């Protein structure tokens, strides 16, 4: 697999293309055009970018108003602030009012690693999953990022798209189909299923390669859309493979693992199951990869989790 560029750079390039093609495409930022890779957009299309400053609640209200007037609005805010400071505006001005704002969550998860827990976003999936009328997407590579932004342009309802900062491996072919709400299987296998979302998908795929050398066959699913969850793909994986492991850059409470567990229990499907994410504590401080290593969100850590789970189901 080749190393691509950070998903945020793919986002910035795609936005410039969309903005040039359609004057109704607007970007609202909270003093974050630099970190959002939107400087070229602002230089080329100064009348299509609105700088609201560090005032996230106001930004979401303005974005909702512009969307109500027919503009295609992308609200770009660091993830750690978007769903904490502006949750009421997301709930009422965007979701309840059904304004199709594209909420772009940047530097998500533990991307701001060294800045500590105040700048980590490990709650956003949980907070937004409980709000009606919002779609939640976290792309795993540049292809999924571009596809998600293109899909968001004409999406008729609120949509939240979450991205980190590091360069991403190219997991897909350029022509790989992408559909909001439909997961993508990256690898098939009958022993273990890794269901992952966002940047940890790459770690899950690399773990499957380690395990394949030991004769353990893994299914790897990029569950890029958390809400609505691709129930068909998840239920098939829980039936076809011996153990199921979810992987996410989020609290173990309320995110991908919780959503999968809820569905499996509701349908009466039992399978050895493990949620790999950030435990209920303030995280250690370090780079994103330092934090991933600490919590076992690495190819080696995930491979070891899979081995331990398979030991429990030996007959």
C-alpha positions as CSV (number, residue, x, y, z in Angstrom):
1,X,0.0,0.0,0.0
2,X,1.2,3.5,-0.9
3,X,1.3,6.4,1.5
4,X,-1.1,9.1,0.5
5,X,-1.6,12.6,1.9
6,X,-3.5,13.7,5.0
7,X,-7.2,13.5,4.6
8,X,-7.5,17.2,5.4
9,X,-5.3,18.0,2.3
10,X,-7.6,15.9,0.2
11,X,-10.5,17.8,1.7
12,X,-9.0,21.2,0.9
13,X,-8.2,20.2,-2.7
14,X,-11.7,18.8,-3.2
15,X,-13.3,22.0,-1.7
16,X,-11.3,24.2,-4.1
17,X,-12.6,22.2,-7.0
18,X,-16.2,22.3,-5.8
19,X,-16.0,26.0,-5.0
20,X,-14.7,26.9,-8.4
21,X,-17.5,24.9,-10.1
22,X,-20.3,26.3,-8.0
23,X,-20.5,29.8,-6.4
24,X,-23.1,28.6,-4.0
25,X,-20.5,26.5,-2.2
26,X,-19.5,28.4,1.0
27,X,-17.1,27.6,3.7
28,X,-17.5,28.8,7.3
29,X,-14.5,28.6,9.5
30,X,-13.6,29.2,13.1
31,X,-10.2,30.7,12.6
32,X,-9.2,27.3,11.2
33,X,-8.6,27.8,7.5
34,X,-5.0,27.0,8.0
35,X,-5.5,23.7,9.9
36,X,-8.4,22.9,7.6
37,X,-6.1,23.2,4.6
38,X,-8.4,25.9,3.2
39,X,-5.8,28.7,2.5
40,X,-5.8,28.1,-1.3
41,X,-9.7,28.1,-1.2
42,X,-9.7,31.4,0.6
43,X,-7.1,33.0,-1.7
44,X,-8.9,31.8,-4.9
45,X,-12.5,32.3,-3.7
46,X,-12.4,35.1,-1.0
47,X,-16.2,35.8,-1.4
48,X,-17.0,32.1,-0.7
49,X,-15.3,31.8,2.7
50,X,-16.8,33.3,5.9
51,X,-14.5,33.7,8.9
52,X,-16.5,33.6,12.1
53,X,-13.5,33.5,14.5
54,X,-13.4,31.3,17.6
55,X,-17.1,31.4,18.1
56,X,-18.4,27.9,17.2
57,X,-22.0,28.4,18.4
58,X,-22.3,31.5,16.2
59,X,-20.7,29.7,13.3
60,X,-23.2,26.9,13.3
61,X,-26.1,29.4,13.6
62,X,-24.8,31.3,10.6
63,X,-24.1,28.1,8.6
64,X,-27.7,27.0,9.2
65,X,-29.0,30.4,8.1
66,X,-27.0,30.3,4.9
67,X,-28.1,26.7,4.2
68,X,-31.7,27.7,4.7
69,X,-31.2,30.2,1.8
70,X,-30.0,27.5,-0.5
71,X,-26.2,27.8,-0.1
72,X,-24.1,24.6,0.1
73,X,-22.4,25.3,3.4
74,X,-19.4,23.4,4.8
75,X,-18.8,24.4,8.5
76,X,-15.2,23.6,9.3
77,X,-14.3,23.4,13.0
78,X,-11.8,21.4,15.1
79,X,-13.6,18.3,16.3
80,X,-12.8,18.9,20.0
81,X,-14.8,22.2,19.9
82,X,-17.5,21.5,17.3
83,X,-19.6,19.0,19.3
84,X,-18.9,20.4,22.8
85,X,-19.4,24.2,22.3
86,X,-22.0,24.0,19.6
87,X,-24.0,20.9,20.4
88,X,-27.2,22.9,21.1
89,X,-26.9,24.7,17.7
90,X,-26.2,21.4,15.9
91,X,-29.3,19.9,17.6
92,X,-31.7,22.8,17.1
93,X,-30.5,25.0,14.2
94,X,-29.2,22.2,12.0
95,X,-30.8,18.9,12.8
96,X,-34.2,19.9,14.2
97,X,-34.6,22.5,11.4
98,X,-33.3,20.0,8.9
99,X,-30.8,22.4,7.2
100,X,-28.3,20.5,5.1
101,X,-25.2,21.9,6.7
102,X,-22.1,19.8,6.1
103,X,-20.3,19.7,9.5
104,X,-16.6,19.1,8.9
105,X,-14.8,18.0,12.0
106,X,-11.0,18.5,11.6
107,X,-8.1,17.2,13.7
108,X,-10.4,14.6,15.3
109,X,-9.8,11.9,17.7
110,X,-6.3,12.2,19.2
111,X,-4.8,14.1,16.2
112,X,-3.9,16.9,18.6
113,X,-2.1,14.3,20.6
114,X,0.5,16.4,22.5
115,X,-2.0,19.1,23.4
116,X,-3.7,16.7,25.8
117,X,-7.2,15.7,26.7
118,X,-8.6,19.2,26.3
119,X,-8.0,19.0,22.6
120,X,-8.9,15.3,22.0
121,X,-12.3,14.5,20.6
122,X,-13.3,11.1,21.9
123,X,-17.0,11.9,22.5
124,X,-18.3,13.2,19.2
125,X,-19.7,9.9,17.9
126,X,-21.6,9.4,21.2
127,X,-23.0,12.9,21.4
128,X,-24.2,13.0,17.7
129,X,-25.5,9.4,17.6
130,X,-28.2,10.5,20.1
131,X,-29.4,13.4,18.0
132,X,-32.0,12.6,15.4
133,X,-31.5,13.5,11.7
134,X,-27.8,13.5,11.3
135,X,-25.5,11.2,9.3
136,X,-22.1,10.5,10.7
137,X,-19.1,9.6,8.4
138,X,-15.4,9.1,9.1
139,X,-13.3,8.3,6.0
140,X,-10.3,6.0,6.3
141,X,-8.2,7.3,3.4
142,X,-8.0,9.9,0.7
143,X,-10.4,8.0,-1.6
144,X,-13.1,7.8,1.0
145,X,-12.5,11.5,2.0
146,X,-13.0,12.8,-1.5
147,X,-16.0,10.5,-2.1
148,X,-17.6,11.6,1.2
149,X,-17.2,15.3,0.4
150,X,-18.6,14.8,-3.1
151,X,-21.6,12.9,-1.6
152,X,-22.1,15.6,1.0
153,X,-22.4,18.4,-1.6
154,X,-25.9,17.3,-2.6
155,X,-26.8,15.5,0.6
156,X,-30.3,16.7,1.5
157,X,-29.9,16.5,5.3
158,X,-27.3,17.4,8.0
159,X,-24.1,15.3,7.7
160,X,-21.0,15.2,9.9
161,X,-17.6,14.2,8.4
162,X,-14.7,13.5,10.7
163,X,-11.0,13.7,9.7
164,X,-7.6,13.5,11.3
165,X,-4.2,15.1,10.4
166,X,-1.7,12.4,9.5
167,X,-0.9,11.1,6.0
168,X,-3.0,8.0,5.2
169,X,-2.3,4.7,3.4
170,X,-4.1,4.3,0.1
171,X,-6.6,1.5,1.0
172,X,-8.8,1.6,-2.1
173,X,-8.5,1.7,-5.8
174,X,-9.6,5.1,-7.4
175,X,-12.7,3.4,-8.8
176,X,-13.8,1.7,-5.6
177,X,-17.6,2.4,-5.2
178,X,-18.5,4.6,-2.2
179,X,-22.0,5.1,-0.9
180,X,-23.0,6.8,2.4
181,X,-24.4,4.1,4.7
182,X,-22.8,1.2,2.8
183,X,-19.6,-0.3,4.3
184,X,-16.6,-1.4,2.2
185,X,-15.0,-4.8,2.7
186,X,-11.3,-4.5,2.3
187,X,-10.4,-8.1,2.8
188,X,-12.4,-11.3,3.3
189,X,-11.7,-14.1,5.9
190,X,-13.5,-16.6,8.1
191,X,-11.6,-16.4,11.5
192,X,-11.8,-12.8,12.6
193,X,-13.6,-9.7,11.5
194,X,-12.2,-6.3,12.2
195,X,-14.9,-3.6,11.9
196,X,-13.1,-0.3,11.9
197,X,-13.9,3.4,11.3
198,X,-11.8,6.3,10.3
199,X,-8.0,6.4,10.5
200,X,-7.7,3.1,12.5
201,X,-9.0,1.2,9.5
202,X,-5.4,1.1,8.2
203,X,-4.2,-0.4,11.5
204,X,-6.8,-3.2,11.2
205,X,-5.8,-4.0,7.6
206,X,-2.1,-4.2,8.5
207,X,-3.0,-6.4,11.5
208,X,-4.9,-8.8,9.1
209,X,-1.7,-9.1,7.0
210,X,0.3,-10.1,10.1
211,X,-2.3,-12.7,11.1
212,X,-2.5,-14.0,7.5
213,X,1.2,-15.0,7.8
214,X,0.1,-17.2,10.8
215,X,-2.7,-18.8,8.9
216,X,-5.4,-16.7,10.5
217,X,-7.8,-15.3,7.9
218,X,-9.4,-11.9,8.7
219,X,-12.3,-10.0,7.2
220,X,-11.7,-6.2,7.4
221,X,-14.6,-3.8,7.0
222,X,-14.3,0.0,6.6
223,X,-17.5,1.1,8.4
224,X,-17.1,4.6,7.1
225,X,-20.7,5.5,8.0
226,X,-21.4,5.2,11.7
227,X,-25.0,6.4,11.3
228,X,-26.9,4.9,9.6
229,X,-25.0,1.7,10.3
230,X,-24.7,-0.8,7.5
231,X,-26.6,-3.5,9.4
232,X,-26.5,-6.1,6.6
233,X,-22.7,-6.1,6.4
234,X,-22.3,-6.2,10.2
235,X,-24.8,-9.1,10.7
236,X,-23.1,-11.1,7.9
237,X,-19.7,-10.7,9.5
238,X,-21.0,-11.7,12.9
239,X,-22.4,-14.9,11.4
240,X,-19.6,-15.8,9.0
241,X,-16.6,-15.3,11.3
242,X,-15.6,-16.7,14.7
243,X,-14.8,-13.4,16.5
244,X,-15.6,-9.8,15.9
245,X,-13.5,-6.8,16.9
246,X,-14.5,-3.2,16.5
247,X,-11.7,-0.5,16.2
248,X,-12.2,3.2,16.6
249,X,-10.4,6.4,17.6
250,X,-13.1,7.3,20.2
251,X,-14.2,6.4,23.7
252,X,-15.3,2.8,24.0
253,X,-18.6,4.3,25.1
254,X,-21.1,5.4,22.6
255,X,-19.2,4.9,19.4
256,X,-18.8,2.2,16.7
257,X,-18.4,-0.6,19.2
258,X,-21.5,0.5,21.1
259,X,-23.6,0.8,17.9
260,X,-22.5,-2.7,16.7
261,X,-23.2,-4.3,20.1
262,X,-26.7,-2.7,20.3
263,X,-27.6,-4.1,16.8
264,X,-26.2,-7.6,17.5
265,X,-28.0,-7.9,20.8
266,X,-31.3,-6.6,19.4
267,X,-31.1,-9.2,16.6
268,X,-30.1,-12.0,19.0
269,X,-26.8,-12.6,17.3
270,X,-24.1,-13.8,19.6
271,X,-20.4,-13.8,18.7
272,X,-17.2,-13.3,20.8
273,X,-16.9,-9.5,20.7
274,X,-14.4,-6.9,21.7
275,X,-14.4,-3.1,21.5
276,X,-10.9,-1.6,20.9
277,X,-10.9,2.2,21.5
278,X,-10.0,4.7,24.2
279,X,-11.0,3.5,27.7
280,X,-12.9,5.7,30.1
281,X,-10.0,7.8,31.3
282,X,-8.1,11.0,30.3
283,X,-5.6,9.8,27.8
284,X,-1.9,9.7,28.1
285,X,-0.2,12.6,26.3
286,X,1.9,12.1,23.2
287,X,1.6,12.0,19.4
288,X,-1.4,10.3,17.8
289,X,0.6,7.2,17.2
290,X,2.0,7.2,20.8
291,X,-1.5,7.1,22.0
292,X,-2.5,4.4,19.5
293,X,0.4,2.3,20.8
294,X,-0.6,2.8,24.4
295,X,-4.1,1.6,23.8
296,X,-3.3,-1.3,21.4
297,X,-4.6,0.4,18.3
298,X,-1.7,-0.8,16.2
299,X,-1.2,-3.7,13.8
300,X,0.7,-5.6,16.4
301,X,-1.8,-4.8,19.2
302,X,-4.8,-5.7,17.2
303,X,-3.2,-8.9,16.0
304,X,-2.6,-9.9,19.6
305,X,-6.2,-9.0,20.6
306,X,-7.3,-11.3,17.8
307,X,-5.1,-14.2,18.9
308,X,-6.3,-13.9,22.5
309,X,-9.9,-14.0,21.4
310,X,-9.4,-16.9,19.1
311,X,-7.9,-18.8,22.0
312,X,-11.2,-18.4,23.9
313,X,-13.3,-20.0,21.1
314,X,-11.0,-23.0,20.5
315,X,-12.9,-26.3,20.7
